[in-house]
Amino acid sequence: MTAPAAPGARSWFGGGSGSGSGSGSRLGSPASSPQLGGGKGRPQPGPTGQGQGAGQGPGPEPLAPPAAAPGHSFRKVTLTKPTFCHYCTDFIWGLAGFQCEVCNFMSHEKCLKHVKIPCACIAPSLVRVPVAHCFGPPAHYKKKFCIVCRKPLDSLAFRCEVCELYVHTDCVPFACSDCRQCHQDGHQDHDTYHHHWREGNLSSNARCEVCKKTCGSSEVLSGMRCEWCGILAHTSCYAIVTPECTFGRLKNMILPPNCVRLSSRNFSKMHCFRISESIHMDPDDGDDAVDTGPAPGSLKDAQVSTDSGKQTLKIFDGDDAVKRNQFRLITIPRIAKTGEVVEAALRAYFINEDQREFELQTLTQQAMTDCTTHKKGGPEDGGGTSIPSMFKESIPEAWIIHAKPKDHEVIKIYPAWLKVGMAYVSIRVDKESTAQTVMKEVLPLLGRQAESLKNFRLVEVLMGSKQVQRMTLTDEELILNRLRDIRKTSIRQMNQTRFYVIENGEATTQVNLFVGGLPPQLSAEEYTHILKEDLAIKTNLVTVSHVYANQGAVVLDISCFSEAERIYMLIKDTVVQDKQLTGIVMPEVMHAKLPPDCCPLLVFVNPKSGELKGRDLLCSFRKLLNPHQVFELTNGGPFPGFHMFSKVPCFRVLVCGGDGTVGWVLGTLEEIRHKLACPEPSVAILPLGTGNDLGRVLRWGAGYSGEDPFSILVSVEEADEVLMDRWTILLDAQDVENTENEMVDPEPPKIVQMNNYCGIGIDAELSLGFHHAREEEPGKFTSRFHNKGVYVKVGLQKISHARNLHKDIRLQVEQHDIELPSIEGLIFLNIPSWGSGADLWGSDNDARFEKPQIDDGLLEVVGVTGVVHMGQVQGGLRSGIRIAQGSYFRVTLLKPIPVQVDGEPWIQSPGHIIISAAGPKVHMLKKSKQKPKKGTGSMKDPKIESSGGLEGEMK
């Protein structure tokens, strides 16, 4: 900032690039990091490197933090086991190393002056744009390290579903809100994105983009990775990498964050990214949270020191922690200075402030809310006066940290309108300072002195790791009182609080909410009436903007945040006509801002497919792409995704699931095609089902078995576009006289779409038996091998069936009657793969028929004589019986017969089945035979660190 300071104003400027991303990253060039000053922080030792560190006990004194080591409190320690340097990753030879007392950063003495990674205690101050994380369910992760305490994840830990952040359950409250910024929400939006650096958890063979040497380590948290483009670098090299991020190898298929807008003030990140919360566990919720070691926990799990010369204390950081019974444990000598105890307590909460500004107050074990202020001893006492002790052998003492009252204080004010870099103004406030007087002093320093105070407001931002909360302060709000209240609630919370000066914009509030599960085939007025009856929507705030009558879904435009939140929460508990409603917060894609060469990928994942690998793929694709372009099909189906992309002029689709899932998405695409700006998007397949016949034909493989998700995306980008026929099947049950001369009541006609094949008879009967077995025990059908075993078992039970299907059906091809041989099953083929890869048509030349193609407008009709014949086809010993080839078919059923279409079976009543071509051909993507090109851009780490390797990471 270059604006001149007002005469006599007590203010300082601090500036820096942070991560330089608009994406919430906290790591940036040390030379441009924000100044840590303004009256805060511990007194720094003298220039000799050794000094009078406040509150240090006997032993080596702490070192002065080198200029390149922001916030660390290094102390020389004796090594008792093999240890590696967190800077250079080399082994530390000898018995001495240097460890940060707060974040456990370990270093050689020679590396101290080069350390650039900030300590966890000051990390919140380096966040460029605060963005909360989306923590999934706790799990065990191999060879991963906590971003806060830098220790291995030997116990349950959390992983962010959007970025590559791992953290212990008890370290979650201290993690920075530095997730990727994946959309614009009206707060510090950026059009240019810089690298979003994340430290550590690289594979041991990762290579630095700058020096081309190995930068990963399986021993320590080391190395840097951009979470957008995947570029890798040493901690000593990443600062010289060009700051602008081009999104790397996948840039053409990533939905640019600056092209997505979402008003998300009242919604959590889990809601914004449609991440299932049914298995989400919040480590901060409830009074029964149990953690071990120096963490919040119950008394029975507290680890009490057995050393007679030491005692263990329970430390609460404020009134909120006392109410929740969440504390951290510290172990101190029984004879200790008050300053030493306060220092240890602050370090336990990753607070890097002067211990003289705080005091400890005791809490009785009988009444945790009754505090007795301790006035004996202090940092000036100098002697060995110990804190009065109520210590009992099995019960640690309980203390609460309180900030001493101040008559004045220095706070940082951030201008929210900055588009590049990061800067703040440090302002001294006293008992008379209000939000209005602060803005009056700040605006001239920011060059906005000519503007009216009415055009601005002061906003308090709490940068929690799981939620970023914003609160506008009233003009009369006393700032010093506000700071006191925050510290009384939680000392740690004060460390995560910022104040922003924000312009009062004219932007109108608009939240788009997709509502599914409504009765189909109604008008917009009828849907509005239902929503008024069941959700009590306010029509002056809510309008129905889009109607998908066939699917029973609408999109609501809501002009009030609180109304949007109320409706969203109410939908979860609302049932209409015995059907549960679903609600999805929908972002808006600003298609006019998309780059000309951008063709984003719309990803649909069925998490129940593929031995449950779908859930891991969801996490991987959210990290490799923009999470807004990844949709979970069990949450609203494909319609929300197509609606979000309806105005995108060019996009592709990736469907992760079995053949049934692919058919579901293609059917939805056919219904919504006329409302899309890109009516014919190309569709790729990641096969997760049991048969995966369409995936085989398009060269995507027989089934997913843990391949690198990044390589899959590269293959999708380089795939060849092909056309494929789709077929409409009309099922028209009529008053047909069956073989017993009895009249059968007709069923209403219905239409289904076919992509792969349609089976009548024994083939469908086996599918129906498998379907019933899966419905009885769905938990057992998570393995492709088990599923095929059930098919075999069902087939053996049907092996003795008689061949009489030809007596129960009639077949017409192109309006010509076809005489059927003695068969037990009749199958119509659209693709040259059936029953998990079998070639039912065969490869022999036959002058009667054309060579089958997936886009020739023809179906092949094949017969099988029974289960044994089907088994021989599966083994490659025989082919089916070629019967006909054509484009229009009529099958007459004389009695109820099993029918299956693309693996979905049912019993079809007597009547007619008419099969004909279904409109335009669908555009599919066929995997190229050539190996994926590496390209010239940066690539993600080959091990997909963001997904944890799917197979290898999860225990």
Sequence and secondary structure as in RCSB ss.txt:
>XXXX:A:sequence
MTAPAAPGARSWFGGGSGSGSGSGSRLGSPASSPQLGGGKGRPQPGPTGQGQGAGQGPGPEPLAPPAAAPGHSFR
KVTLTKPTFCHYCTDFIWGLAGFQCEVCNFMSHEKCLKHVKIPCACIAPSLVRVPVAHCFGPPAHYKKKFCIVCR
KPLDSLAFRCEVCELYVHTDCVPFACSDCRQCHQDGHQDHDTYHHHWREGNLSSNARCEVCKKTCGSSEVLSGMR
CEWCGILAHTSCYAIVTPECTFGRLKNMILPPNCVRLSSRNFSKMHCFRISESIHMDPDDGDDAVDTGPAPGSLK
DAQVSTDSGKQTLKIFDGDDAVKRNQFRLITIPRIAKTGEVVEAALRAYFINEDQREFELQTLTQQAMTDCTTHK
KGGPEDGGGTSIPSMFKESIPEAWIIHAKPKDHEVIKIYPAWLKVGMAYVSIRVDKESTAQTVMKEVLPLLGRQA
ESLKNFRLVEVLMGSKQVQRMTLTDEELILNRLRDIRKTSIRQMNQTRFYVIENGEATTQVNLFVGGLPPQLSAE
EYTHILKEDLAIKTNLVTVSHVYANQGAVVLDISCFSEAERIYMLIKDTVVQDKQLTGIVMPEVMHAKLPPDCCP
LLVFVNPKSGELKGRDLLCSFRKLLNPHQVFELTNGGPFPGFHMFSKVPCFRVLVCGGDGTVGWVLGTLEEIRHK
LACPEPSVAILPLGTGNDLGRVLRWGAGYSGEDPFSILVSVEEADEVLMDRWTILLDAQDVENTENEMVDPEPPK
IVQMNNYCGIGIDAELSLGFHHAREEEPGKFTSRFHNKGVYVKVGLQKISHARNLHKDIRLQVEQHDIELPSIEG
LIFLNIPSWGSGADLWGSDNDARFEKPQIDDGLLEVVGVTGVVHMGQVQGGLRSGIRIAQGSYFRVTLLKPIPVQ
VDGEPWIQSPGHIIISAAGPKVHMLKKSKQKPKKGTGSMKDPKIESSGGLEGEMK
>XXXX:A:secstr
      TT  EEEEEE TTSSSS      GGGS    TT S     TTSB   TT  SSS  B   TTSTT  EE
EEE  S  B TTT  B  SSEEEEETTT  EE TTTGGG  S  TTTGGGG SS B   B   B BTT B TTT 
 B  S EEEBSSSS EEEGGGGGGS SB    SB SSS  SS B  EEES   TT B TTT SB   SSSS  EE
ETTT  EE TTTGGGS SB   GGGTTTS  GGGEE   TTS HHHHTT   TT   TTSSTT    SSSS  GG
G      TTEEEEEEE SHHHHHHT  EEEEEESS  HHHHHHHHHHHTT  S GGGEEEEEE SS TT EEE  
S  TTT S        BTTB EEEEEEE   SEEEEEEEETT  SSEEEEEEEEETT BHHHHHHHHHHHTT TT
S GGGEEEEEEEE SS EEEEE  TT BHHHHHHHHHHH HHHHHTEEEEEEE       EEEEEE   SS  HH
HHHHHHHHHH   TTTEEEEEEEGGGTEEEEEES HHHHHHHHHHHTT EETTEE EEEEE EE GGGS TT   
EEEEE TTSTTTTHHHHHHHHHHHS GGGEEETTTT SHHHHHHTTT SS EEEEEE HHHHHHHHHHHHHHGGG
 SSSS  EEEEE SSS HHHHHTTS SS  S  HHHHHHHHHT EEEEE  EEEEEEE   B TTS B      E
EEEESSEEEEEHHHHHHHHHHHHHHH GGG   HHHHHHHHHHHHHHTTT  S HHHHEEEEETTEEE   S SE
EEEESSS BTTTB SS S   TTS    TTSS EEEEEE SHHHHHHHHTTS   EEEEEESEEEEEESS EEEE
ETTEEEEE SEEEEEEE SS EEEEE  SS     SS    TT GGGTTTTTTB 
